[in-house]
Amino acid sequence: MTRVRDFDDRPAFDDPPAEVIAEAAGAFGLLASSARLHIVWALAQGESDVTGLAERVGGALPAVSQHLTKLKLAGLVRSRREGRRQVYFVDDPDIVAVVRLLVGRLAERAPAGRLRGAGA
């Protein structure tokens, strides 16, 4: 890691290895989809099956299922079987914290309707 001094003499952070930066960029890339971010937001509030998630996020069942597959492959979401249902959850408290912080803060400071239609 490379230690970089900030221009105003604030304490500096070590630069992480390139692999870590690439992994973080991949996770943020997956969360750049509003549908996947909404799914992770919903799962950060509690586990759910695909039908419950589709109802909550307003997505078609096949589309939500595809998003969940991508999130699972990236390790952002996990699942377990309960009888005939597959239940999904976020098992990484850091992902939960980042999503809750960012989405929660934006929701708190947004005037009603300001963010409607923003992003994709």
Secondary structure, DSSP 8 states (H G I E B T S, - for coil): --B---TT-----B---HHHHHHHHHHHHHHTSHHHHHHHHHHHH--EEHHHHHHHHT--HHHHHHHHHHHHHTTS-EEEEETTEEEEE---HHHHHHHHHHHHHHHHHS-TTTTTT---
